[in-house]
Amino acid sequence: MEDLSPLSKLLRVSSLRHQILSHNIANLNTPGFQRKSVSFEECLSEASLKNSIESTAPKIIESKQDNDISLEEEMNSLSQNSLSHQVYLQAMSYKIKGIKGAISGRFM
């Protein structure tokens, strides 16, 4: 049977990343605000080598510099994250259809 946990983890990370990027954009002009980002792909690469994806968690990293936020960069990151999220949703949907087909005896 297909394991959906890696895809569900990727969906949760992309949702968290969306929240963080939106927070950065909302605080673009806030004095002293430090940009945050979500680091997960590097952890995922290390985890896949150790076969421990389930225990891998995203890390929220805070910038060391005040107000180092570029609206264009944040919007670009938000757009890329949205596309990634859509790909994860499509992959999840495809896997679920495959599981349903296997259960009912029909294959795609």
PyRosetta script that sets phi, psi and omega in degrees:
from pyrosetta import init, pose_from_sequence

init()
pose = pose_from_sequence("MEDLSPLSKLLRVSSLRHQILSHNIANLNTPGFQRKSVSFEECLSEASLKNSIESTAPKIIESKQDNDISLEEEMNSLSQNSLSHQVYLQAMSYKIKGIKGAISGRFM")
pose.set_psi(1, 145.6)
pose.set_omega(1, -179.4)
pose.set_phi(2, -68.9)
pose.set_psi(2, 140.9)
pose.set_omega(2, 176.5)
pose.set_phi(3, -97.5)
pose.set_psi(3, 118.9)
pose.set_omega(3, -177.7)
pose.set_phi(4, -93.0)
pose.set_psi(4, -5.6)
pose.set_omega(4, -174.3)
pose.set_phi(5, -63.3)
pose.set_psi(5, -38.2)
pose.set_omega(5, 177.1)
pose.set_phi(6, -62.7)
pose.set_psi(6, -40.4)
pose.set_omega(6, 178.6)
pose.set_phi(7, -67.1)
pose.set_psi(7, -40.6)
pose.set_omega(7, 179.9)
pose.set_phi(8, -66.3)
pose.set_psi(8, -34.3)
pose.set_omega(8, 176.8)
pose.set_phi(9, -66.6)
pose.set_psi(9, -42.2)
pose.set_omega(9, 178.0)
pose.set_phi(10, -62.6)
pose.set_psi(10, -37.6)
pose.set_omega(10, 176.9)
pose.set_phi(11, -64.9)
pose.set_psi(11, -41.7)
pose.set_omega(11, 178.8)
pose.set_phi(12, -65.3)
pose.set_psi(12, -40.1)
pose.set_omega(12, 179.2)
pose.set_phi(13, -66.2)
pose.set_psi(13, -42.0)
pose.set_omega(13, 179.8)
pose.set_phi(14, -66.5)
pose.set_psi(14, -32.4)
pose.set_omega(14, 175.3)
pose.set_phi(15, -67.0)
pose.set_psi(15, -43.4)
pose.set_omega(15, 177.2)
pose.set_phi(16, -62.3)
pose.set_psi(16, -43.5)
pose.set_omega(16, 179.5)
pose.set_phi(17, -61.3)
pose.set_psi(17, -39.3)
pose.set_omega(17, 177.6)
pose.set_phi(18, -61.3)
pose.set_psi(18, -43.5)
pose.set_omega(18, 179.2)
pose.set_phi(19, -62.3)
pose.set_psi(19, -43.8)
pose.set_omega(19, -178.3)
pose.set_phi(20, -66.6)
pose.set_psi(20, -44.4)
pose.set_omega(20, 179.1)
pose.set_phi(21, -63.1)
pose.set_psi(21, -41.5)
pose.set_omega(21, 177.7)
pose.set_phi(22, -62.9)
pose.set_psi(22, -39.5)
pose.set_omega(22, 177.9)
pose.set_phi(23, -63.5)
pose.set_psi(23, -42.0)
pose.set_omega(23, 177.6)
pose.set_phi(24, -61.1)
pose.set_psi(24, -45.2)
pose.set_omega(24, -178.8)
pose.set_phi(25, -64.9)
pose.set_psi(25, -41.2)
pose.set_omega(25, -179.5)
pose.set_phi(26, -64.6)
pose.set_psi(26, -27.4)
pose.set_omega(26, -177.8)
pose.set_phi(27, -104.9)
pose.set_psi(27, 21.1)
pose.set_omega(27, -177.2)
pose.set_phi(28, -51.8)
pose.set_psi(28, -42.1)
pose.set_omega(28, -176.4)
pose.set_phi(29, -104.0)
pose.set_psi(29, 14.0)
pose.set_omega(29, 179.3)
pose.set_phi(30, -80.0)
pose.set_psi(30, 120.5)
pose.set_omega(30, 179.5)
pose.set_phi(31, -60.3)
pose.set_psi(31, 133.5)
pose.set_omega(31, 177.1)
pose.set_phi(32, 80.4)
pose.set_psi(32, -2.4)
pose.set_omega(32, -179.8)
pose.set_phi(33, -67.6)
pose.set_psi(33, 136.9)
pose.set_omega(33, 177.6)
pose.set_phi(34, -110.7)
pose.set_psi(34, 125.0)
pose.set_omega(34, -178.9)
pose.set_phi(35, -59.0)
pose.set_psi(35, 141.4)
pose.set_omega(35, 176.6)
pose.set_phi(36, -115.9)
pose.set_psi(36, 155.3)
pose.set_omega(36, 175.6)
pose.set_phi(37, -144.5)
pose.set_psi(37, 163.9)
pose.set_omega(37, -179.4)
pose.set_phi(38, -111.7)
pose.set_psi(38, 124.4)
pose.set_omega(38, 177.1)
pose.set_phi(39, -106.5)
pose.set_psi(39, 120.0)
pose.set_omega(39, 179.1)
pose.set_phi(40, -140.9)
pose.set_psi(40, -39.5)
pose.set_omega(40, -174.3)
pose.set_phi(41, -59.9)
pose.set_psi(41, -38.5)
pose.set_omega(41, 178.6)
pose.set_phi(42, -64.9)
pose.set_psi(42, -42.4)
pose.set_omega(42, 177.8)
pose.set_phi(43, -64.5)
pose.set_psi(43, -38.4)
pose.set_omega(43, -179.4)
pose.set_phi(44, -64.7)
pose.set_psi(44, -40.5)
pose.set_omega(44, 178.3)
pose.set_phi(45, -61.6)
pose.set_psi(45, -44.2)
pose.set_omega(45, 178.3)
pose.set_phi(46, -64.8)
pose.set_psi(46, -41.0)
pose.set_omega(46, -177.8)
pose.set_phi(47, -67.6)
pose.set_psi(47, -38.0)
pose.set_omega(47, -178.7)
pose.set_phi(48, -65.7)
pose.set_psi(48, -29.2)
pose.set_omega(48, 175.7)
pose.set_phi(49, -69.2)
pose.set_psi(49, -29.6)
pose.set_omega(49, -178.7)
pose.set_phi(50, -99.6)
pose.set_psi(50, 0.5)
pose.set_omega(50, -177.9)
pose.set_phi(51, 57.6)
pose.set_psi(51, 41.8)
pose.set_omega(51, -179.1)
pose.set_phi(52, -130.5)
pose.set_psi(52, 50.0)
pose.set_omega(52, -177.3)
pose.set_phi(53, -64.0)
pose.set_psi(53, -36.2)
pose.set_omega(53, -176.9)
pose.set_phi(54, -60.7)
pose.set_psi(54, -32.8)
pose.set_omega(54, -177.8)
pose.set_phi(55, -88.5)
pose.set_psi(55, -1.0)
pose.set_omega(55, -179.6)
pose.set_phi(56, -78.3)
pose.set_psi(56, 133.4)
pose.set_omega(56, -179.2)
pose.set_phi(57, -127.6)
pose.set_psi(57, 147.0)
pose.set_omega(57, 176.7)
pose.set_phi(58, -69.7)
pose.set_psi(58, 153.8)
pose.set_omega(58, 177.3)
pose.set_phi(59, -118.0)
pose.set_psi(59, 134.2)
pose.set_omega(59, 175.1)
pose.set_phi(60, -95.1)
pose.set_psi(60, 122.3)
pose.set_omega(60, -176.7)
pose.set_phi(61, -110.2)
pose.set_psi(61, 132.4)
pose.set_omega(61, 178.5)
pose.set_phi(62, -102.9)
pose.set_psi(62, 133.5)
pose.set_omega(62, 179.8)
pose.set_phi(63, -64.2)
pose.set_psi(63, 150.4)
pose.set_omega(63, 178.5)
pose.set_phi(64, -84.3)
pose.set_psi(64, -15.1)
pose.set_omega(64, -176.9)
pose.set_phi(65, -103.8)
pose.set_psi(65, 141.7)
pose.set_omega(65, 175.3)
pose.set_phi(66, -74.7)
pose.set_psi(66, 141.2)
pose.set_omega(66, 173.2)
pose.set_phi(67, 49.0)
pose.set_psi(67, 45.5)
pose.set_omega(67, 177.6)
pose.set_phi(68, -95.5)
pose.set_psi(68, 33.7)
pose.set_omega(68, -174.2)
pose.set_phi(69, -98.9)
pose.set_psi(69, 130.3)
pose.set_omega(69, 173.7)
pose.set_phi(70, -110.1)
pose.set_psi(70, 124.1)
pose.set_omega(70, -179.3)
pose.set_phi(71, -57.5)
pose.set_psi(71, -42.0)
pose.set_omega(71, -178.9)
pose.set_phi(72, -62.8)
pose.set_psi(72, -43.3)
pose.set_omega(72, -180.0)
pose.set_phi(73, -66.6)
pose.set_psi(73, -41.5)
pose.set_omega(73, 179.9)
pose.set_phi(74, -65.8)
pose.set_psi(74, -42.0)
pose.set_omega(74, 178.3)
pose.set_phi(75, -65.7)
pose.set_psi(75, -37.2)
pose.set_omega(75, 176.9)
pose.set_phi(76, -64.5)
pose.set_psi(76, -44.4)
pose.set_omega(76, 178.2)
pose.set_phi(77, -63.2)
pose.set_psi(77, -39.7)
pose.set_omega(77, 178.8)
pose.set_phi(78, -63.5)
pose.set_psi(78, -41.7)
pose.set_omega(78, 178.4)
pose.set_phi(79, -64.8)
pose.set_psi(79, -45.3)
pose.set_omega(79, 178.1)
pose.set_phi(80, -62.2)
pose.set_psi(80, -41.1)
pose.set_omega(80, 179.4)
pose.set_phi(81, -65.0)
pose.set_psi(81, -39.3)
pose.set_omega(81, 178.1)
pose.set_phi(82, -62.4)
pose.set_psi(82, -41.4)
pose.set_omega(82, 177.7)
pose.set_phi(83, -64.1)
pose.set_psi(83, -43.0)
pose.set_omega(83, 177.7)
pose.set_phi(84, -60.4)
pose.set_psi(84, -43.9)
pose.set_omega(84, -179.9)
pose.set_phi(85, -60.1)
pose.set_psi(85, -42.0)
pose.set_omega(85, 178.5)
pose.set_phi(86, -63.8)
pose.set_psi(86, -39.4)
pose.set_omega(86, 178.0)
pose.set_phi(87, -64.1)
pose.set_psi(87, -43.5)
pose.set_omega(87, 178.8)
pose.set_phi(88, -62.4)
pose.set_psi(88, -41.2)
pose.set_omega(88, 178.4)
pose.set_phi(89, -63.5)
pose.set_psi(89, -41.6)
pose.set_omega(89, 178.7)
pose.set_phi(90, -65.3)
pose.set_psi(90, -41.2)
pose.set_omega(90, 178.5)
pose.set_phi(91, -64.1)
pose.set_psi(91, -41.3)
pose.set_omega(91, 178.4)
pose.set_phi(92, -63.0)
pose.set_psi(92, -44.4)
pose.set_omega(92, 179.1)
pose.set_phi(93, -60.6)
pose.set_psi(93, -43.6)
pose.set_omega(93, 179.6)
pose.set_phi(94, -62.5)
pose.set_psi(94, -43.6)
pose.set_omega(94, 179.7)
pose.set_phi(95, -65.0)
pose.set_psi(95, -40.4)
pose.set_omega(95, 179.9)
pose.set_phi(96, -65.8)
pose.set_psi(96, -40.4)
pose.set_omega(96, 176.4)
pose.set_phi(97, -61.5)
pose.set_psi(97, -39.5)
pose.set_omega(97, 177.8)
pose.set_phi(98, -64.3)
pose.set_psi(98, -40.8)
pose.set_omega(98, 178.7)
pose.set_phi(99, -65.6)
pose.set_psi(99, -44.9)
pose.set_omega(99, 177.3)
pose.set_phi(100, -59.9)
pose.set_psi(100, -41.8)
pose.set_omega(100, 179.0)
pose.set_phi(101, -63.5)
pose.set_psi(101, -39.8)
pose.set_omega(101, 179.0)
pose.set_phi(102, -65.8)
pose.set_psi(102, -40.1)
pose.set_omega(102, -179.2)
pose.set_phi(103, -67.2)
pose.set_psi(103, -41.1)
pose.set_omega(103, -177.6)
pose.set_phi(104, -85.0)
pose.set_psi(104, -6.2)
pose.set_omega(104, 178.2)
pose.set_phi(105, 89.5)
pose.set_psi(105, 3.3)
pose.set_omega(105, 177.2)
pose.set_phi(106, -107.3)
pose.set_psi(106, 137.3)
pose.set_omega(106, 177.8)
pose.set_phi(107, -113.3)
pose.set_psi(107, 149.1)
pose.set_omega(107, -176.2)
pose.set_phi(108, -74.4)
pose.dump_pdb("model.pdb")
